[in-house]
């Protein structure tokens, strides 16, 4: 795999970590406010993180001929 793919993967991992931190912050705020459910914002943030994780996985594939 080329260095450019690895560079993109590293950037995506950093973004995924930042998004996970945002989600955890939102969960903490919900708990502190006494809510029993996670917020819609947290759900969207988590969906975005999952999409980024999918992109990372696709770039990790051994066969990168599709790119």
N, C-alpha and C positions, 0 to 999 in steps of 0.2 A: 504494500500500500504506500502511496506517495506521502511525502511530508505534508503536502497541502491538505490531504484528507485527515491526517492526524492532527494538524493544527485546528481544523474546523471541529473535530471531535473534542479537543481540549476546550475550545471556546464554548461549545454546546454544553459540556459538563459543568463549566463554571456558571453558565446561565441557569442550568437546571438546579444547581446548588442555591443560587440566589432566589430562584422561584420557590424552592422548598423552604427557605428561610422566611419568605413572605407568607407562605401558607401557615407555617408554624406560628408566626406572629399573629395572624388572624385568628387561629384556633385559640391561642392564649387570651386574646382580647375577648373572644366569645365566652370563654370560661369565666374570665374576670367579671364580665357583664351578666353572668348567670344564665346564659342561653344553653339550652339542652341540645341544640343542633348546630352543625357548622353552617356558616353563612354561604350564600350563593356565590359571593366573591371567592371564598376559599375553594369552593367546588370548581369554579372556572380556572383558578390558579393551578389547581391540581391537574386538571385536564390539559392545560398548557404544558405543564412539566412532563406529563406522560407523552405528549406529542414530541417533545424534544428528546426524551429518552428513546422513542421509536426511531427518530432520525439518527441518533448516535448508534443504535443497533444496526441500522441499515448501512451506515458507513463502516461498521466493523465487519460486515460480511466479507468472506474470503474472496468471493467473486464480485469484483467491482466493475465488471464489463458493462453493467446496466447504466453506469454514470457516464 
